[in-house]
Amino acid sequence: MQRVCVIGSGPAGLFTLKALKALDQSTCNVICFEQRANIGGIWDLNDDQYSSMYYGLFINNPKELMELPFFRFPENMPSYPGREAVLKCIKEFAEKEDLKKYINFGCKVESVTFDRTNEKFSVKYSDKSDDEGVAEFDYVIVATGYFSKPREISFPGQESFSGHMIHSSMFRRAQEYTGKKVLLIGGSFSGQDIALKLVDAKADKVTISTARASDYPYTLPGVELKPAVDRIELSNVMFQDGSSDQFDVIVNCTGFDNDFPFMHRSLRLYNGNNATTHLYKQCVLVENNRVFYIGMQQHLYTIPLFYLQGVLAARIISDEICLPLFNVQREVIERDRQKADLITDMYDTIKHQTNYMKNLGIITGVQLADMTDLWLQWENDRRYNIVTYRQQKYQTLY
């Protein structure tokens, strides 16, 4: 009997479990550990200790890009639904597929080690009563995502800042900042969305600091763009162009670092672009092919990616897919890295990740809809008007 451990029951874990259902249940036993009391991962704000989302959040790419042939959102739902609507659909999918039967809720994985003598993993876990247990597995699939450890940055004089400084993962309600002067460090998805919400909430001043201030491709009404921060003195922030301004709040929209402290160091992904430096086909740990990491790209694709990588894992486990030798895996990883290094903008990212999805479809034999045109339309709409792009309505690809 092959035993497979899945860690996490957010979307990555759930659609991996869906893929693992295809395994012969008489020869394969799948167990999922989830530290929360319910499914949903960061989409569930009921326990915001583990969530980096905020109230009033709407998805930033259309729901049609999150669909699969067997997972579709209601047709009358807007293309950009809110967090609660997405969570509801994910929960309904899990019920329909009977995925909860695989999940041990309230169980936090404390450590994962590997014994090369018997090729078994030892998974130590604790439950909500702090009782501990140990289980043995043949494969481990990490599906916890990478939105747990905020990427912290610092500037000269930061310790003197007289206002309030947080990471975007701690941002919950824009109304808390009404009448305040807010500086956002970073102009990617979270920085853009939070900035516009602060404008709507009538913050006194909203500024984004980004290294791309001079060629920033989006127009944000009511938001001032500044270059990178040079230093901080009390409430005064100096920028690299010599200008300065005073702020009450600084929000670091700086993304997240990989953080898998429960994995033994020999099995762990560290910071950096690990999807192209340690993972064969951006999923299989090259140092130990019995470990899979789901969704580790700084991705555009979400649910379709999670499912295809889950299928890849399932077919490796069932010996339907045979992995190449270590040196060949390394060569593939190096080619992937070289391609990733050529990315300069969102259009390049779309092309790069779509090519990966198509290749994964060929390897697994699962052909999904080609989403290239819709992704390109999405980016065109954002560049045309980042305030109103969520008003667009698209057609399902299935």
C-alpha positions in Angstrom: 0.0 0.0 0.0 1.5 3.3 -1.1 0.8 6.1 1.4 0.7 9.7 0.2 0.7 12.7 2.5 -0.8 16.0 1.3 -0.1 19.1 3.4 -2.7 21.9 3.1 -6.3 22.0 2.0 -6.5 25.4 0.3 -7.2 25.4 -3.5 -3.7 23.9 -4.2 -4.4 21.0 -1.8 -8.0 20.4 -2.9 -7.3 20.2 -6.6 -4.3 18.0 -5.9 -6.7 15.7 -4.0 -9.0 15.7 -6.9 -6.2 14.5 -9.1 -5.1 11.9 -6.6 -8.6 10.4 -6.6 -7.7 8.7 -9.9 -5.2 6.5 -8.1 -6.2 3.0 -7.3 -7.6 3.3 -3.8 -6.9 -0.3 -3.1 -3.2 0.3 -3.5 -2.8 3.9 -2.5 -3.9 5.6 0.7 -4.1 9.5 0.6 -4.1 11.5 3.8 -4.2 15.3 4.0 -3.2 17.4 7.0 -4.9 20.8 7.5 -4.0 23.0 10.5 -7.3 24.9 10.3 -10.8 23.7 11.2 -12.0 24.0 7.6 -10.9 24.0 3.9 -10.2 27.1 1.9 -6.7 28.2 2.9 -6.0 31.9 2.7 -9.4 32.5 1.1 -11.0 31.9 4.5 -10.8 35.0 6.6 -12.8 33.5 9.5 -9.5 32.5 11.0 -7.3 35.4 9.7 -4.3 34.2 11.7 -3.4 32.2 8.5 -4.8 34.5 5.8 -3.1 37.3 3.9 -6.4 38.5 2.3 -8.5 41.4 3.3 -12.2 42.4 3.5 -13.6 43.7 0.3 -11.1 41.8 -1.9 -12.1 41.0 -5.4 -10.0 38.6 -7.5 -7.6 40.3 -9.9 -7.9 38.0 -12.8 -11.2 36.7 -14.3 -12.8 33.6 -12.9 -12.8 32.2 -16.4 -9.0 31.8 -16.0 -9.6 29.7 -12.9 -11.9 27.2 -14.4 -11.6 23.5 -15.4 -13.9 21.3 -17.4 -15.2 19.9 -14.1 -15.0 23.1 -12.1 -17.0 26.1 -13.4 -18.3 29.2 -11.6 -22.0 30.1 -12.0 -22.6 31.8 -15.4 -24.4 34.7 -13.8 -21.5 35.5 -11.5 -19.4 38.5 -12.5 -16.0 37.7 -14.1 -14.3 39.3 -11.0 -16.2 37.9 -8.0 -15.3 38.7 -4.4 -13.4 36.5 -2.0 -16.5 35.2 -0.3 -18.0 34.0 -3.6 -14.8 32.2 -4.6 -14.5 30.5 -1.3 -18.2 29.3 -1.5 -17.5 27.7 -4.9 -14.4 26.0 -3.7 -16.2 24.6 -0.7 -19.1 23.4 -2.9 -16.5 21.7 -5.2 -14.9 19.9 -2.2 -18.3 18.7 -1.1 -19.3 17.5 -4.5 -16.0 15.6 -4.9 -16.2 14.2 -1.4 -12.6 15.5 -0.7 -13.1 16.0 3.0 -12.8 12.3 3.6 -9.1 12.6 3.0 -8.5 15.5 5.3 -7.5 15.5 9.0 -8.6 19.0 10.2 -6.9 20.7 13.1 -3.7 18.8 12.4 -0.5 20.9 12.0 2.5 19.2 10.4 5.5 19.9 12.7 8.2 18.1 10.8 8.9 15.9 7.7 12.1 13.8 7.5 13.2 11.1 5.0 14.9 7.9 5.8 16.9 6.8 2.7 17.4 3.3 4.1 13.7 2.4 3.8 12.7 5.3 1.5 10.0 6.4 3.9 9.0 9.8 5.2 8.3 10.4 8.8 5.6 13.0 9.3 5.2 14.4 12.8 2.0 16.4 13.5 0.1 17.9 16.4 -3.7 18.4 16.8 -5.6 21.3 18.4 -5.1 19.7 21.8 -1.4 19.7 21.3 -1.3 15.9 21.2 1.3 14.7 18.8 1.4 11.8 16.3 3.8 10.4 13.8 2.9 8.7 10.5 4.9 7.1 7.8 4.5 7.9 4.1 6.0 7.0 0.7 5.3 10.4 -0.9 4.8 13.9 0.4 3.0 16.7 -1.5 3.4 20.2 -0.1 0.4 22.3 -1.1 0.5 25.0 1.5 1.3 27.9 -0.9 3.8 30.6 -0.3 1.6 33.4 1.2 2.6 32.7 4.8 5.9 34.5 5.4 5.9 38.2 4.5 9.0 39.4 2.7 10.5 42.0 5.0 12.6 44.9 3.7 14.3 47.7 5.6 15.6 51.2 4.9 18.1 53.4 6.6 16.4 55.2 9.5 13.4 52.9 9.4 13.5 52.3 13.2 12.9 56.0 13.7 9.6 56.0 11.8 7.0 57.7 14.0 4.0 56.2 12.3 2.6 52.7 11.8 4.3 50.2 9.5 2.8 46.9 8.4 3.1 44.3 5.7 0.2 44.0 3.3 -0.6 40.6 4.8 -1.8 42.4 7.9 -4.1 44.9 5.9 -7.7 44.1 6.6 -10.0 47.1 6.1 -9.3 50.2 4.0 -11.6 52.3 6.2 -9.1 52.1 9.1 -6.9 54.5 7.1 -9.4 57.2 6.3 -7.8 60.6 6.7 -4.3 59.2 6.8 -1.2 59.6 4.6 -0.3 56.2 3.4 2.8 55.0 1.6 2.7 51.7 -0.2 6.1 50.0 -0.9 5.7 48.0 -4.1 3.5 48.5 -7.1 2.4 44.9 -8.1 -1.0 43.4 -7.6 -1.5 44.0 -3.8 0.0 47.5 -4.0 -2.3 48.5 -6.8 -5.5 47.1 -5.3 -4.9 48.4 -1.8 -4.0 51.8 -3.2 -7.3 52.1 -5.0 -9.2 50.9 -2.0 -7.5 53.6 0.1 -8.5 56.2 -2.4 -12.1 55.0 -2.2 -11.9 55.1 1.6 -10.7 58.7 1.5 -7.3 58.3 2.8 -5.7 61.8 2.9 -2.8 60.8 0.6 -2.0 57.6 -1.2 1.5 57.1 -2.6 3.2 54.0 -4.2 6.9 53.7 -4.1 8.3 51.5 -6.9 11.6 51.2 -8.7 9.5 51.3 -11.9 8.0 54.7 -11.2 9.4 56.3 -14.4 7.9 53.6 -16.7 5.0 52.2 -14.6 2.5 50.8 -17.1 -0.7 51.5 -15.1 -2.6 54.7 -14.3 -3.9 54.9 -10.8 -6.2 57.9 -10.3 -5.6 59.6 -6.9 -2.4 57.8 -6.4 1.0 59.4 -6.6 4.0 57.4 -7.9 7.4 57.8 -6.3 10.7 56.0 -7.0 12.4 53.7 -4.4 12.8 54.8 -0.8 16.2 56.2 0.1 15.8 56.6 3.9 13.4 57.5 6.6 13.5 60.1 9.3 10.7 60.1 11.8 7.5 60.7 9.7 9.5 61.9 6.7 10.4 59.6 3.9 13.1 60.5 1.4 13.0 59.0 -2.1 15.9 58.3 -4.5 14.9 61.2 -6.8 15.7 63.6 -3.9 12.0 64.3 -3.1 10.4 63.7 0.3 7.0 63.6 2.0 5.5 62.8 5.4 3.4 59.7 6.1 1.3 58.2 8.9 1.4 54.7 7.6 3.7 52.6 5.5 2.4 49.3 4.0 5.0 47.0 2.6 3.5 45.3 -0.5 6.6 43.4 -1.0 5.3 39.9 -1.5 6.3 36.7 0.3 9.2 34.4 0.9 9.1 30.6 0.7 8.7 29.2 4.2 8.5 25.5 4.9 10.0 25.2 8.3 8.3 21.8 8.8 10.3 20.3 6.0 13.8 18.9 6.8 16.5 21.1 5.3 17.3 18.5 2.7 13.7 18.6 1.5 13.0 22.3 1.8 12.6 25.1 -0.7 14.3 28.3 0.3 14.0 31.8 -1.0 14.6 32.7 -4.6 13.2 31.4 -7.8 12.9 27.8 -6.6 10.4 26.9 -9.2 13.1 26.9 -11.8 16.2 26.0 -9.7 15.1 23.0 -7.5 11.9 21.6 -9.1 11.8 19.4 -12.1 8.9 20.6 -14.3 8.5 23.2 -11.6 6.9 20.6 -9.3 9.1 17.6 -8.5 12.0 18.2 -6.0 15.1 17.3 -7.9 17.0 16.2 -4.8 14.2 13.8 -3.8 11.7 12.8 -6.5 9.2 11.6 -3.9 8.5 15.2 -2.8 6.2 17.5 -4.8 5.6 21.2 -4.4 2.3 22.5 -5.8 1.9 26.0 -7.2 5.3 27.4 -6.2 5.5 29.8 -9.2 4.9 33.5 -8.7 1.9 32.4 -10.8 -0.8 33.9 -12.9 -2.4 30.4 -13.3 -3.9 29.1 -10.2 -6.5 26.3 -10.1 -5.7 24.8 -13.6 -2.0 24.8 -12.6 -2.7 23.1 -9.2 -4.7 20.4 -10.9 -2.2 19.7 -13.7 0.6 19.5 -11.2 -1.5 17.2 -9.0 -2.1 15.0 -12.0 1.7 15.0 -12.7 2.3 13.8 -9.1 -0.4 11.2 -9.3 1.0 9.7 -12.5 4.5 9.6 -11.1 3.3 7.9 -8.0 1.4 5.3 -10.1 4.4 4.8 -12.4 2.5 6.0 -15.4 5.1 8.7 -15.9 8.8 7.8 -15.5 11.2 10.5 -14.5 14.5 11.0 -16.3 17.8 10.7 -14.6 19.1 13.4 -12.2 21.4 15.0 -14.7 18.6 15.3 -17.3 16.3 16.8 -14.7 19.0 19.4 -14.0 19.4 20.2 -17.7 15.6 20.8 -18.0 15.7 23.0 -14.9 18.6 25.1 -16.3 16.7 25.6 -19.6 13.6 26.7 -17.6 15.7 29.1 -15.7 17.2 30.6 -18.8 13.8 31.2 -20.3 12.5 32.8 -17.0 15.5 35.1 -17.0 14.2 36.6 -20.3 10.9 37.8 -18.8 10.6 41.6 -18.8 6.9 42.3 -18.4 3.5 40.8 -17.9 3.2 39.8 -21.5 6.4 37.8 -21.3 5.1 36.2 -18.1 1.8 35.2 -19.8 3.7 33.5 -22.6 6.2 31.8 -20.4 3.6 30.3 -18.0 1.2 29.4 -20.8 3.9 27.4 -22.5 4.6 25.6 -19.3 0.9 24.7 -18.9 0.8 23.4 -22.4 3.9 21.3 -21.8 2.5 19.9 -18.6 -0.7 19.0 -20.5 1.3 17.1 -23.0 3.3 15.2 -20.3 0.1 14.3 -18.3 -2.2 13.8 -21.3 -4.6 16.3 -19.9 -5.4 19.0 -22.5 -7.1 22.1 -21.1 -8.4 25.1 -22.9 -5.9 27.5 -24.4 -6.1 30.6 -22.2 -3.5 32.7 -24.0 -5.9 35.2 -25.7 -7.9 35.7 -22.5 -4.8 36.4 -20.5 -3.6 38.9 -23.0 -7.0 40.6 -23.1 -6.9 40.7 -19.3 -3.6 42.6 -19.3 -4.7 44.9 -22.1 -7.8 45.8 -20.1 -5.7 46.5 -16.9 -3.4 48.8 -18.9 -6.3 50.6 -20.5 -8.0 51.3 -17.2 -7.0 49.6 -14.0 -9.9 51.2 -12.1 -12.7 49.7 -14.4 -11.1 46.5 -15.8 -13.0 44.4 -13.3 -16.3 45.6 -15.0 -15.4 43.4 -18.0 -17.4 40.3 -18.6 -15.8 37.3 -20.4 -17.1 34.0 -21.7 -16.2 30.7 -20.2 -13.6 28.6 -22.2 -15.5 25.4 -21.3 
